Amino acid sequence: MKYSFLFVLLLGNIVFLSSCSLQNDGTAAGLNIEKGILFYSDENNISEEDSYYEALIELKDTYPSQFENYVIVAKNKDHASAFAFLNDTYPALLVVEDNEVICKVVGNIPKNEILTPISNTLENWK
């Protein structure tokens, strides 16, 4: 009888803890990002990122207020794992709004192929 209370308490904790789960569905909901720009950078292959740096400079000049929540996610760094479920390709540029990736550009591509979709997305931000 005296162990029944302990059993109920332990069972309640197990049920409660097993109901918790990580969100790994390609959204940023686990991070709670209302608006943000994430740049995935691989320090070992910076030469492949030249077009991204050029695009980022141009985008920041054109949309300075949109870059208030700008994060560089460096490969092999501690905070990169928090953003890993959103992207696994380097280099990449993601625009996140209301906890969802609304625009994603990945791979070694020319500056114009980065600017066009990202500019169109940032243009619609309020």
Residue pairs with C-beta under 8 A, 6 or more apart in sequence:
22 30
23 29
23 30
24 30
24 85
26 85
26 86
26 101
27 99
27 100
27 101
28 36
28 86
28 96
28 99
28 100
28 101
29 99
29 100
30 85
31 82
31 83
31 99
32 99
33 69
33 96
33 99
34 69
34 97
34 98
34 99
35 66
35 68
35 69
35 96
35 97
35 98
35 125
36 69
36 70
36 71
36 95
36 96
36 97
37 66
37 67
37 69
37 70
37 71
37 93
37 94
37 95
37 96
38 71
38 73
38 83
38 86
38 87
38 92
38 93
38 94
38 96
39 52
39 56
39 70
39 71
39 72
39 73
39 91
39 92
39 93
39 94
40 73
40 75
40 83
40 87
40 89
40 90
40 91
40 92
40 93
40 94
41 49
41 52
41 72
41 73
41 74
41 75
41 90
41 91
42 48
42 49
42 74
42 75
42 90
42 91
43 74
43 75
43 76
44 75
45 90
45 91
48 91
48 108
49 91
51 108
51 109
51 110
51 111
51 114
52 91
52 93
52 114
54 111
55 93
55 111
55 114
55 115
55 118
56 93
58 111
58 115
59 66
59 67
59 115
59 118
59 119
59 122
60 67
60 70
62 119
62 122
63 119
63 122
63 123
63 125
66 122
66 125
71 83
73 79
73 80
73 83
73 87
74 80
75 90
86 94
86 96
86 101
87 94
87 104
87 106
89 106
89 107
91 106
91 107
91 108
92 104
92 105
92 106
92 107
93 104
93 105
93 106
93 114
93 118
94 101
94 103
94 104
94 105
95 101
95 102
95 103
95 104
95 118
95 121
95 122
96 102
97 125
102 121
103 117
103 118
103 120
103 121
105 113
105 114
105 117
105 118
